[in-house]
Amino acid sequence: MEGLPALDTIFKTRKSIIEDEAWGLAIMPGSGINKTTLPKLLRTFLPLNLREVHLSGGRWMQSEMMFKRSGMDLGAGKEGEMAAWRTDEQEIRLVRDIADEMWRDYYQLNATPSPR
């Protein structure tokens, strides 16, 4: 997670310039969020009032198209490549479960009301 130092700076800067937490600036990390990267992100930024994350939860999958015209692709890379980016429901559910558990544990441990 190369962007953690920059994200840390952004969160700390936001906290120093926004006085109204309820209506202030929201920062929502999104790039590279998955079941592997989420725990470190939450451990680092829940104390800085992280409230949201975004992810596509997808992966490249071979197209299920029956007719594949020679020389035609789906724009995914090499000519003739018939792959499409698709959201993986299981990945979304797993990431959501991790997020819910870590948010709940954090807010119980710190005795502050959960923003959810």
N, CA, C and O atoms as a printed pandas DataFrame, in Angstrom:
     atom_number atom_name residue_name chain_id  residue_number  x_coord  y_coord  z_coord
0              1         N          MET        A               1    0.844   -1.173    0.000
1              2        CA          MET        A               1    0.000    0.000    0.000
2              3         C          MET        A               1    0.891    1.239    0.000
3              4         O          MET        A               1    1.116    1.875    1.030
4              5         N          GLU        A               2    1.384    1.552   -1.181
5              6        CA          GLU        A               2    2.329    2.652   -1.354
6              7         C          GLU        A               2    1.755    4.006   -0.963
7              8         O          GLU        A               2    2.493    4.896   -0.540
8              9         N          GLY        A               3    0.454    4.166   -1.102
9             10        CA          GLY        A               3   -0.160    5.463   -0.877
10            11         C          GLY        A               3   -0.462    5.796    0.575
11            12         O          GLY        A               3   -0.968    6.883    0.852
12            13         N          LEU        A               4   -0.168    4.893    1.520
13            14        CA          LEU        A               4   -0.506    5.151    2.924
14            15         C          LEU        A               4    0.121    6.426    3.480
15            16         O          LEU        A               4   -0.576    7.172    4.168
16            17         N          PRO        A               5    1.401    6.720    3.222
17            18        CA          PRO        A               5    1.961    7.965    3.762
18            19         C          PRO        A               5    1.237    9.214    3.238
19            20         O          PRO        A               5    0.977   10.144    4.001
20            21         N          ALA        A               6    0.917    9.234    1.951
21            22        CA          ALA        A               6    0.203   10.395    1.394
22            23         C          ALA        A               6   -1.195   10.482    1.985
23            24         O          ALA        A               6   -1.665   11.573    2.308
24            25         N          LEU        A               7   -1.860    9.347    2.129
25            26        CA          LEU        A               7   -3.206    9.335    2.707
26            27         C          LEU        A               7   -3.176    9.804    4.162
27            28         O          LEU        A               7   -4.074   10.515    4.611
28            29         N          ASP        A               8   -2.146    9.403    4.885
29            30        CA          ASP        A               8   -1.981    9.841    6.271
30            31         C          ASP        A               8   -1.867   11.360    6.338
31            32         O          ASP        A               8   -2.494   11.990    7.191
32            33         N          THR        A               9   -1.083   11.947    5.459
33            34        CA          THR        A               9   -0.933   13.406    5.406
34            35         C          THR        A               9   -2.272   14.074    5.100
35            36         O          THR        A               9   -2.625   15.081    5.715
36            37         N          ILE        A              10   -3.009   13.515    4.155
37            38        CA          ILE        A              10   -4.313   14.084    3.783
38            39         C          ILE        A              10   -5.274   14.041    4.967
39            40         O          ILE        A              10   -5.948   15.032    5.246
40            41         N          PHE        A              11   -5.347   12.911    5.667
41            42        CA          PHE        A              11   -6.246   12.799    6.816
42            43         C          PHE        A              11   -5.875   13.790    7.909
43            44         O          PHE        A              11   -6.749   14.448    8.474
44            45         N          LYS        A              12   -4.591   13.900    8.209
45            46        CA          LYS        A              12   -4.162   14.819    9.270
46            47         C          LYS        A              12   -4.393   16.271    8.871
47            48         O          LYS        A              12   -4.761   17.087    9.716
48            49         N          THR        A              13   -4.185   16.607    7.609
49            50        CA          THR        A              13   -4.453   17.970    7.135
50            51         C          THR        A              13   -5.945   18.281    7.224
51            52         O          THR        A              13   -6.334   19.359    7.673
52            53         N          ARG        A              14   -6.773   17.337    6.798
53            54        CA          ARG        A              14   -8.225   17.530    6.882
54            55         C          ARG        A              14   -8.643   17.794    8.323
55            56         O          ARG        A              14   -9.430   18.700    8.598
56            57         N          LYS        A              15   -8.112   17.001    9.227
57            58        CA          LYS        A              15   -8.481   17.149   10.635
58            59         C          LYS        A              15   -8.083   18.519   11.177
59            60         O          LYS        A              15   -8.759   19.063   12.050
60            61         N          SER        A              16   -6.998   19.072   10.668
61            62        CA          SER        A              16   -6.548   20.368   11.177
62            63         C          SER        A              16   -7.329   21.542   10.575
63            64         O          SER        A              16   -7.350   22.618   11.172
64            65         N          ILE        A              17   -7.971   21.372    9.414
65            66        CA          ILE        A              17   -8.681   22.503    8.806
66            67         C          ILE        A              17  -10.204   22.403    8.885
67            68         O          ILE        A              17  -10.893   23.402    8.676
68            69         N          ILE        A              18  -10.738   21.227    9.182
69            70        CA          ILE        A              18  -12.188   21.056    9.256
70            71         C          ILE        A              18  -12.600   20.925   10.711
71            72         O          ILE        A              18  -12.183   19.989   11.394
72            73         N          GLU        A              19  -13.408   21.847   11.185
73            74        CA          GLU        A              19  -13.846   21.808   12.572
74            75         C          GLU        A              19  -15.115   20.990   12.750
75            76         O          GLU        A              19  -15.309   20.377   13.800
76            77         N          ASP        A              20  -15.973   20.968   11.757
77            78        CA          ASP        A              20  -17.264   20.307   11.869
78            79         C          ASP        A              20  -17.163   18.886   11.315
79            80         O          ASP        A              20  -17.271   18.681   10.106
80            81         N          GLU        A              21  -16.956   17.912   12.192
81            82        CA          GLU        A              21  -16.789   16.520   11.761
82            83         C          GLU        A              21  -18.008   15.995   11.009
83            84         O          GLU        A              21  -17.859   15.267   10.028
84            85         N          ALA        A              22  -19.194   16.348   11.448
85            86        CA          ALA        A              22  -20.410   15.805   10.822
86            87         C          ALA        A              22  -20.581   16.282    9.387
87            88         O          ALA        A              22  -21.045   15.527    8.533
88            89         N          TRP        A              23  -20.210   17.537    9.115
89            90        CA          TRP        A              23  -20.431   18.092    7.783
90            91         C          TRP        A              23  -19.141   18.413    7.059
91            92         O          TRP        A              23  -19.158   19.028    5.992
92            93         N          GLY        A              24  -18.034   18.005    7.627
93            94        CA          GLY        A              24  -16.740   18.334    7.054
94            95         C          GLY        A              24  -16.391   17.513    5.824
95            96         O          GLY        A              24  -17.237   16.838    5.237
96            97         N          LEU        A              25  -15.164   17.588    5.466
97            98        CA          LEU        A              25  -14.631   16.925    4.295
98            99         C          LEU        A              25  -14.505   15.423    4.537
99           100         O          LEU        A              25  -13.896   15.000    5.520
100          101         N          ALA        A              26  -15.080   14.616    3.643
101          102        CA          ALA        A              26  -14.956   13.160    3.740
102          103         C          ALA        A              26  -13.862   12.684    2.782
103          104         O          ALA        A              26  -13.809   13.108    1.627
104          105         N          ILE        A              27  -13.010   11.818    3.264
105          106        CA          ILE        A              27  -11.973   11.214    2.432
106          107         C          ILE        A              27  -12.304    9.733    2.338
107          108         O          ILE        A              27  -12.439    9.047    3.351
108          109         N          MET        A              28  -12.433    9.249    1.107
109          110        CA          MET        A              28  -12.848    7.864    0.895
110          111         C          MET        A              28  -11.812    7.135    0.045
111          112         O          MET        A              28  -11.820    7.263   -1.179
112          113         N          PRO        A              29  -10.915    6.365    0.681
113          114        CA          PRO        A              29   -9.940    5.597   -0.092
114          115         C          PRO        A              29  -10.641    4.606   -1.013
115          116         O          PRO        A              29  -11.699    4.077   -0.670
116          117         N          GLY        A              30  -10.056    4.356   -2.178
117          118        CA          GLY        A              30  -10.699    3.446   -3.106
118          119         C          GLY        A              30   -9.747    2.605   -3.928
119          120         O          GLY        A              30  -10.085    1.467   -4.252
120          121         N          SER        A              31   -8.606    3.090   -4.272
121          122        CA          SER        A              31   -7.717    2.355   -5.162
122          123         C          SER        A              31   -6.989    1.244   -4.412
123          124         O          SER        A              31   -6.364    1.492   -3.380
124          125         N          GLY        A              32   -7.070    0.036   -4.926
125          126        CA          GLY        A              32   -6.350   -1.086   -4.339
126          127         C          GLY        A              32   -6.985   -1.692   -3.110
127          128         O          GLY        A              32   -6.342   -2.475   -2.411
128          129         N          ILE        A              33   -8.242   -1.351   -2.824
129          130        CA          ILE        A              33   -8.911   -1.901   -1.642
130          131         C          ILE        A              33   -9.370   -3.325   -1.945
131          132         O          ILE        A              33  -10.075   -3.569   -2.924
132          133         N          ASN        A              34   -8.957   -4.264   -1.085
133          134        CA          ASN        A              34   -9.397   -5.650   -1.196
134          135         C          ASN        A              34   -9.253   -6.316    0.168
135          136         O          ASN        A              34   -8.884   -5.660    1.142
136          137         N          LYS        A              35   -9.541   -7.608    0.245
137          138        CA          LYS        A              35   -9.509   -8.315    1.532
138          139         C          LYS        A              35   -8.117   -8.323    2.159
139          140         O          LYS        A              35   -7.994   -8.461    3.376
140          141         N          THR        A              36   -7.089   -8.181    1.364
141          142        CA          THR        A              36   -5.724   -8.185    1.878
142          143         C          THR        A              36   -5.296   -6.809    2.377
143          144         O          THR        A              36   -4.629   -6.709    3.407
144          145         N          THR        A              37   -5.665   -5.753    1.665
145          146        CA          THR        A              37   -5.206   -4.398    2.006
146          147         C          THR        A              37   -6.101   -3.690    3.026
147          148         O          THR        A              37   -5.644   -2.780    3.718
148          149         N          LEU        A              38   -7.355   -4.092    3.124
149          150        CA          LEU        A              38   -8.299   -3.382    3.996
150          151         C          LEU        A              38   -7.898   -3.370    5.472
151          152         O          LEU        A              38   -7.964   -2.309    6.094
152          153         N          PRO        A              39   -7.484   -4.500    6.067
153          154        CA          PRO        A              39   -7.158   -4.447    7.495
154          155         C          PRO        A              39   -6.106   -3.399    7.858
155          156         O          PRO        A              39   -6.280   -2.669    8.834
156          157         N          LYS        A              40   -5.027   -3.316    7.096
157          158        CA          LYS        A              40   -3.986   -2.317    7.393
158          159         C          LYS        A              40   -4.542   -0.899    7.232
159          160         O          LYS        A              40   -4.258   -0.018    8.043
160          161         N          LEU        A              41   -5.324   -0.692    6.192
161          162        CA          LEU        A              41   -5.925    0.620    5.959
162          163         C          LEU        A              41   -6.805    1.023    7.141
163          164         O          LEU        A              41   -6.723    2.156    7.616
164          165         N          LEU        A              42   -7.639    0.109    7.616
165          166        CA          LEU        A              42   -8.534    0.425    8.734
166          167         C          LEU        A              42   -7.756    0.629   10.032
167          168         O          LEU        A              42   -8.056    1.554   10.786
168          169         N          ARG        A              43   -6.767   -0.213   10.304
169          170        CA          ARG        A              43   -5.968   -0.027   11.526
170          171         C          ARG        A              43   -5.284    1.339   11.532
171          172         O          ARG        A              43   -5.156    1.969   12.582
172          173         N          THR        A              44   -4.852    1.788   10.369
173          174        CA          THR        A              44   -4.139    3.063   10.257
174          175         C          THR        A              44   -5.078    4.257   10.335
175          176         O          THR        A              44   -4.750    5.257   10.973
176          177         N          PHE        A              45   -6.254    4.169    9.689
177          178        CA          PHE        A              45   -7.067    5.373    9.515
178          179         C          PHE        A              45   -8.375    5.437   10.307
179          180         O          PHE        A              45   -9.011    6.491   10.324
180          181         N          LEU        A              46   -8.797    4.361   10.959
181          182        CA          LEU        A              46   -9.957    4.496   11.842
182          183         C          LEU        A              46   -9.697    5.523   12.946
183          184         O          LEU        A              46  -10.598    6.296   13.272
184          185         N          PRO        A              47   -8.489    5.558   13.536
185          186        CA          PRO        A              47   -8.223    6.581   14.550
186          187         C          PRO        A              47   -8.270    8.013   13.997
187          188         O          PRO        A              47   -8.407    8.969   14.760
188          189         N          LEU        A              48   -8.158    8.156   12.678
189          190        CA          LEU        A              48   -8.227    9.486   12.054
190          191         C          LEU        A              48   -9.610    9.753   11.467
191          192         O          LEU        A              48   -9.780   10.649   10.640
192          193         N          ASN        A              49  -10.587    8.973   11.900
193          194        CA          ASN        A              49  -11.987    9.176   11.546
194          195         C          ASN        A              49  -12.367    8.710   10.131
195          196         O          ASN        A              49  -13.243    9.297    9.495
196          197         N          LEU        A              50  -11.709    7.666    9.652
197          198        CA          LEU        A              50  -12.113    7.064    8.384
198          199         C          LEU        A              50  -13.531    6.526    8.539
199          200         O          LEU        A              50  -13.830    5.810    9.495
200          201         N          ARG        A              51  -14.402    6.876    7.594
201          202        CA          ARG        A              51  -15.795    6.432    7.674
202          203         C          ARG        A              51  -16.247    5.625    6.473
203          204         O          ARG        A              51  -17.269    4.942    6.540
204          205         N          GLU        A              52  -15.509    5.690    5.375
205          206        CA          GLU        A              52  -15.946    5.021    4.155
206          207         C          GLU        A              52  -14.749    4.485    3.385
207          208         O          GLU        A              52  -13.650    5.035    3.460
208          209         N          VAL        A              53  -14.975    3.413    2.650
209          210        CA          VAL        A              53  -14.012    2.920    1.672
210          211         C          VAL        A              53  -14.794    2.566    0.411
211          212         O          VAL        A              53  -16.007    2.365    0.454
212          213         N          HIS        A              54  -14.093    2.496   -0.689
213          214        CA          HIS        A              54  -14.723    2.157   -1.967
214          215         C          HIS        A              54  -13.875    1.104   -2.649
215          216         O          HIS        A              54  -12.647    1.152   -2.580
216          217         N          LEU        A              55  -14.514    0.160   -3.303
217          218        CA          LEU        A              55  -13.784   -0.819   -4.091
218          219         C          LEU        A              55  -14.661   -1.326   -5.212
219          220         O          LEU        A              55  -15.889   -1.309   -5.119
220          221         N          SER        A              56  -14.019   -1.774   -6.270
221          222        CA          SER        A              56  -14.793   -2.384   -7.355
222          223         C          SER        A              56  -15.039   -3.846   -7.037
223          224         O          SER        A              56  -16.049   -4.414   -7.453
224          225         N          GLY        A              57  -14.124   -4.459   -6.302
225          226        CA          GLY        A              57  -14.287   -5.860   -5.937
226          227         C          GLY        A              57  -14.296   -6.777   -7.141
227          228         O          GLY        A              57  -14.904   -7.848   -7.117
228          229         N          GLY        A              58  -13.622   -6.354   -8.188
229          230        CA          GLY        A              58  -13.685   -7.118   -9.421
230          231         C          GLY        A              58  -12.386   -7.767   -9.816
231          232         O          GLY        A              58  -11.369   -7.669   -9.130
232          233         N          ARG        A              59  -12.459   -8.432  -10.943
233          234        CA          ARG        A              59  -11.287   -9.071  -11.523
234          235         C          ARG        A              59  -11.553   -9.295  -12.998
235          236         O          ARG        A              59  -12.698   -9.278  -13.449
236          237         N          TRP        A              60  -10.477   -9.506  -13.744
237          238        CA          TRP        A              60  -10.609   -9.790  -15.162
238          239         C          TRP        A              60  -11.080  -11.222  -15.331
239          240         O          TRP        A              60  -10.503  -12.144  -14.754
240          241         N          MET        A              61  -12.123  -11.409  -16.117
241          242        CA          MET        A              61  -12.657  -12.748  -16.383
242          243         C          MET        A              61  -12.833  -12.910  -17.888
243          244         O          MET        A              61  -13.164  -11.958  -18.595
244          245         N          GLN        A              62  -12.612  -14.102  -18.355
245          246        CA          GLN        A              62  -12.809  -14.378  -19.775
246          247         C          GLN        A              62  -14.282  -14.190  -20.128
247          248         O          GLN        A              62  -15.172  -14.605  -19.385
248          249         N          SER        A              63  -14.515  -13.573  -21.250
249          250        CA          SER        A              63  -15.872  -13.338  -21.722
250          251         C          SER        A              63  -16.578  -14.661  -21.986
251          252         O          SER        A              63  -15.962  -15.638  -22.413
252          253         N          GLU        A              64  -17.864  -14.674  -21.727
253          254        CA          GLU        A              64  -18.681  -15.863  -21.993
254          255         C          GLU        A              64  -19.392  -15.739  -23.342
255          256         O          GLU        A              64  -20.307  -16.504  -23.644
256          257         N          MET        A              65  -18.961  -14.769  -24.146
257          258        CA          MET        A              65  -19.588  -14.578  -25.450
258          259         C          MET        A              65  -19.457  -15.848  -26.288
259          260         O          MET        A              65  -18.402  -16.482  -26.304
260          261         N          MET        A              66  -20.523  -16.211  -26.979
261          262        CA          MET        A              66  -20.506  -17.397  -27.833
262          263         C          MET        A              66  -19.783  -17.089  -29.146
263          264         O          MET        A              66  -18.998  -17.901  -29.636
264          265         N          PHE        A              67  -20.054  -15.921  -29.703
265          266        CA          PHE        A              67  -19.446  -15.544  -30.983
266          267         C          PHE        A              67  -18.296  -14.590  -30.703
267          268         O          PHE        A              67  -18.496  -13.512  -30.145
268          269         N          LYS        A              68  -17.109  -14.986  -31.087
269          270        CA          LYS        A              68  -15.924  -14.153  -30.887
270          271         C          LYS        A              68  -15.294  -13.914  -32.248
271          272         O          LYS        A              68  -14.598  -14.767  -32.798
272          273         N          ARG        A              69  -15.556  -12.746  -32.764
273          274        CA          ARG        A              69  -15.059  -12.389  -34.092
274          275         C          ARG        A              69  -13.536  -12.328  -34.111
275          276         O          ARG        A              69  -12.924  -11.748  -33.215
276          277         N          SER        A              70  -12.940  -12.911  -35.107
277          278        CA          SER        A              70  -11.493  -12.922  -35.256
278          279         C          SER        A              70  -10.965  -11.488  -35.342
279          280         O          SER        A              70  -11.500  -10.665  -36.084
280          281         N          GLY        A              71   -9.909  -11.201  -34.575
281          282        CA          GLY        A              71   -9.292   -9.879  -34.598
282          283         C          GLY        A              71  -10.002   -8.856  -33.725
283          284         O          GLY        A              71   -9.558   -7.710  -33.642
284          285         N          MET        A              72  -11.081   -9.236  -33.079
285          286        CA          MET        A              72  -11.842   -8.307  -32.238
286          287         C          MET        A              72  -11.549   -8.605  -30.770
287          288         O          MET        A              72  -11.408   -9.765  -30.384
288          289         N          ASP        A              73  -11.459   -7.550  -29.948
289          290        CA          ASP        A              73  -11.267   -7.759  -28.519
290          291         C          ASP        A              73  -12.222   -6.873  -27.742
291          292         O          ASP        A              73  -12.972   -6.089  -28.323
292          293         N          LEU        A              74  -12.187   -7.004  -26.419
293          294        CA          LEU        A              74  -13.059   -6.210  -25.563
294          295         C          LEU        A              74  -12.327   -5.005  -24.971
295          296         O          LEU        A              74  -12.819   -4.360  -24.045
296          297         N          GLY        A              75  -11.155   -4.714  -25.515
297          298        CA          GLY        A              75  -10.416   -3.540  -25.053
298          299         C          GLY        A              75   -9.655   -3.774  -23.768
299          300         O          GLY        A              75   -9.223   -2.818  -23.124
300          301         N          ALA        A              76   -9.483   -5.016  -23.385
301          302        CA          ALA        A              76   -8.845   -5.332  -22.118
302          303         C          ALA        A              76   -7.334   -5.457  -22.210
303          304         O          ALA        A              76   -6.672   -5.617  -21.185
304          305         N          GLY        A              77   -6.790   -5.389  -23.371
305          306        CA          GLY        A              77   -5.346   -5.543  -23.480
306          307         C          GLY        A              77   -4.940   -5.922  -24.888
307          308         O          GLY        A              77   -5.168   -5.177  -25.841
308          309         N          LYS        A              78   -4.338   -7.087  -25.001
309          310        CA          LYS        A              78   -3.832   -7.550  -26.289
310          311         C          LYS        A              78   -4.962   -7.787  -27.280
311          312         O          LYS        A              78   -6.083   -8.132  -26.905
312          313         N          GLU        A              79   -4.641   -7.595  -28.540
313          314        CA          GLU        A              79   -5.627   -7.833  -29.598
314          315         C          GLU        A              79   -6.128   -9.273  -29.507
315          316         O          GLU        A              79   -5.352  -10.213  -29.336
316          317         N          GLY        A              80   -7.408   -9.413  -29.622
317          318        CA          GLY        A              80   -8.024  -10.733  -29.569
318          319         C          GLY        A              80   -8.345  -11.207  -28.167
319          320         O          GLY        A              80   -8.903  -12.290  -27.993
320          321         N          GLU        A              81   -8.001  -10.413  -27.162
321          322        CA          GLU        A              81   -8.276  -10.801  -25.784
322          323         C          GLU        A              81   -9.742  -10.540  -25.455
323          324         O          GLU        A              81  -10.240   -9.429  -25.635
324          325         N          MET        A              82  -10.404  -11.543  -24.985
325          326        CA          MET        A              82  -11.839  -11.440  -24.701
326          327         C          MET        A              82  -12.095  -11.502  -23.196
327          328         O          MET        A              82  -12.803  -12.387  -22.715
328          329         N          ALA        A              83  -11.522  -10.568  -22.471
329          330        CA          ALA        A              83  -11.711  -10.515  -21.026
330          331         C          ALA        A              83  -12.529   -9.266  -20.680
331          332         O          ALA        A              83  -12.489   -8.257  -21.383
332          333         N          ALA        A              84  -13.259   -9.367  -19.591
333          334        CA          ALA        A              84  -14.068   -8.241  -19.118
334          335         C          ALA        A              84  -13.887   -8.117  -17.604
335          336         O          ALA        A              84  -13.729   -9.120  -16.907
336          337         N          TRP        A              85  -13.911   -6.879  -17.101
337          338        CA          TRP        A              85  -13.811   -6.640  -15.662
338          339         C          TRP        A              85  -15.186   -6.868  -15.066
339          340         O          TRP        A              85  -16.166   -6.257  -15.492
340          341         N          ARG        A              86  -15.255   -7.750  -14.077
341          342        CA          ARG        A              86  -16.548   -8.052  -13.452
342          343         C          ARG        A              86  -16.416   -7.989  -11.940
343          344         O          ARG        A              86  -15.403   -8.394  -11.369
344          345         N          THR        A              87  -17.448   -7.477  -11.311
345          346        CA          THR        A              87  -17.486   -7.440   -9.856
346          347         C          THR        A              87  -17.691   -8.857   -9.339
347          348         O          THR        A              87  -18.524   -9.606   -9.849
348          349         N          ASP        A              88  -16.920   -9.209   -8.322
349          350        CA          ASP        A              88  -16.978  -10.534   -7.715
350          351         C          ASP        A              88  -17.768  -10.416   -6.406
351          352         O          ASP        A              88  -17.279   -9.846   -5.431
352          353         N          GLU        A              89  -18.982  -10.952   -6.392
353          354        CA          GLU        A              89  -19.865  -10.821   -5.231
354          355         C          GLU        A              89  -19.218  -11.372   -3.965
355          356         O          GLU        A              89  -19.361  -10.782   -2.894
356          357         N          GLN        A              90  -18.517  -12.480   -4.071
357          358        CA          GLN        A              90  -17.870  -13.070   -2.899
358          359         C          GLN        A              90  -16.799  -12.145   -2.323
359          360         O          GLN        A              90  -16.668  -12.031   -1.104
360          361         N          GLU        A              91  -16.038  -11.487   -3.188
361          362        CA          GLU        A              91  -15.010  -10.538   -2.738
362          363         C          GLU        A              91  -15.666   -9.371   -1.998
363          364         O          GLU        A              91  -15.186   -8.948   -0.946
364          365         N          ILE        A              92  -16.756   -8.858   -2.548
365          366        CA          ILE        A              92  -17.470   -7.750   -1.898
366          367         C          ILE        A              92  -17.967   -8.170   -0.518
367          368         O          ILE        A              92  -17.799   -7.434    0.455
368          369         N          ARG        A              93  -18.575   -9.345   -0.429
369          370        CA          ARG        A              93  -19.086   -9.827    0.863
370          371         C          ARG        A              93  -17.957  -10.010    1.872
371          372         O          ARG        A              93  -18.104   -9.647    3.039
372          373         N          LEU        A              94  -16.840  -10.568    1.433
373          374        CA          LEU        A              94  -15.710  -10.789    2.328
374          375         C          LEU        A              94  -15.146   -9.460    2.828
375          376         O          LEU        A              94  -14.900   -9.307    4.024
376          377         N          VAL        A              95  -14.944   -8.516    1.943
377          378        CA          VAL        A              95  -14.429   -7.201    2.343
378          379         C          VAL        A              95  -15.416   -6.514    3.284
379          380         O          VAL        A              95  -15.005   -5.897    4.267
380          381         N          ARG        A              96  -16.697   -6.613    2.998
381          382        CA          ARG        A              96  -17.716   -6.002    3.865
382          383         C          ARG        A              96  -17.683   -6.626    5.257
383          384         O          ARG        A              96  -17.775   -5.913    6.256
384          385         N          ASP        A              97  -17.551   -7.951    5.331
385          386        CA          ASP        A              97  -17.477   -8.624    6.635
386          387         C          ASP        A              97  -16.257   -8.160    7.420
387          388         O          ASP        A              97  -16.353   -7.898    8.619
388          389         N          ILE        A              98  -15.118   -8.058    6.757
389          390        CA          ILE        A              98  -13.895   -7.574    7.411
390          391         C          ILE        A              98  -14.100   -6.154    7.916
391          392         O          ILE        A              98  -13.770   -5.843    9.060
392          393         N          ALA        A              99  -14.649   -5.288    7.059
393          394        CA          ALA        A              99  -14.877   -3.885    7.443
394          395         C          ALA        A              99  -15.834   -3.787    8.625
395          396         O          ALA        A              99  -15.560   -3.072    9.589
396          397         N          ASP        A             100  -16.953   -4.500    8.557
397          398        CA          ASP        A             100  -17.937   -4.445    9.649
398          399         C          ASP        A             100  -17.321   -4.884   10.971
399          400         O          ASP        A             100  -17.524   -4.240   12.001
400          401         N          GLU        A             101  -16.564   -5.985   10.941
401          402        CA          GLU        A             101  -15.951   -6.501   12.167
402          403         C          GLU        A             101  -14.927   -5.526   12.726
403          404         O          GLU        A             101  -14.908   -5.260   13.928
404          405         N          MET        A             102  -14.072   -4.991   11.854
405          406        CA          MET        A             102  -13.040   -4.077   12.334
406          407         C          MET        A             102  -13.631   -2.761   12.822
407          408         O          MET        A             102  -13.162   -2.218   13.822
408          409         N          TRP        A             103  -14.662   -2.225   12.133
409          410        CA          TRP        A             103  -15.311   -1.002   12.591
410          411         C          TRP        A             103  -15.964   -1.242   13.958
411          412         O          TRP        A             103  -15.820   -0.431   14.872
412          413         N          ARG        A             104  -16.680   -2.358   14.087
413          414        CA          ARG        A             104  -17.374   -2.663   15.347
414          415         C          ARG        A             104  -16.350   -2.780   16.478
415          416         O          ARG        A             104  -16.525   -2.184   17.541
416          417         N          ASP        A             105  -15.289   -3.545   16.248
417          418        CA          ASP        A             105  -14.268   -3.729   17.287
418          419         C          ASP        A             105  -13.619   -2.405   17.665
419          420         O          ASP        A             105  -13.408   -2.134   18.847
420          421         N          TYR        A             106  -13.302   -1.583   16.682
421          422        CA          TYR        A             106  -12.666   -0.293   16.953
422          423         C          TYR        A             106  -13.567    0.595   17.807
423          424         O          TYR        A             106  -13.124    1.162   18.806
424          425         N          TYR        A             107  -14.827    0.712   17.410
425          426        CA          TYR        A             107  -15.722    1.609   18.134
426          427         C          TYR        A             107  -16.091    1.078   19.512
427          428         O          TYR        A             107  -16.329    1.869   20.424
428          429         N          GLN        A             108  -16.146   -0.233   19.690
429          430        CA          GLN        A             108  -16.397   -0.793   21.025
430          431         C          GLN        A             108  -15.194   -0.546   21.929
431          432         O          GLN        A             108  -15.347   -0.173   23.092
432          433         N          LEU        A             109  -14.016   -0.755   21.393
433          434        CA          LEU        A             109  -12.786   -0.565   22.156
434          435         C          LEU        A             109  -12.606    0.906   22.562
435          436         O          LEU        A             109  -12.135    1.194   23.662
436          437         N          ASN        A             110  -12.970    1.806   21.696
437          438        CA          ASN        A             110  -12.767    3.232   21.944
438          439         C          ASN        A             110  -13.988    3.938   22.500
439          440         O          ASN        A             110  -13.964    5.151   22.707
440          441         N          ALA        A             111  -15.056    3.191   22.744
441          442        CA          ALA        A             111  -16.283    3.711   23.364
442          443         C          ALA        A             111  -16.791    5.001   22.743
443          444         O          ALA        A             111  -17.239    5.905   23.448
444          445         N          THR        A             112  -16.719    5.082   21.415
445          446        CA          THR        A             112  -17.290    6.232   20.699
446          447         C          THR        A             112  -18.407    5.699   19.813
447          448         O          THR        A             112  -18.335    4.561   19.350
448          449         N          PRO        A             113  -19.433    6.498   19.573
449          450        CA          PRO        A             113  -20.525    6.021   18.726
450          451         C          PRO        A             113  -20.054    5.760   17.298
451          452         O          PRO        A             113  -19.313    6.551   16.714
452          453         N          SER        A             114  -20.495    4.647   16.762
453          454        CA          SER        A             114  -20.158    4.296   15.385
454          455         C          SER        A             114  -20.883    5.227   14.430
455          456         O          SER        A             114  -22.041    5.570   14.667
456          457         N          PRO        A             115  -20.214    5.649   13.339
457          458        CA          PRO        A             115  -20.875    6.526   12.371
458          459         C          PRO        A             115  -21.882    5.773   11.510
459          460         O          PRO        A             115  -22.540    6.387   10.670
460          461         N          ARG        A             116  -22.022    4.473   11.692
461          462        CA          ARG        A             116  -22.908    3.665   10.859
462          463         C          ARG        A             116  -24.234    3.449   11.516
463          464         O          ARG        A             116  -25.104    2.788   10.949
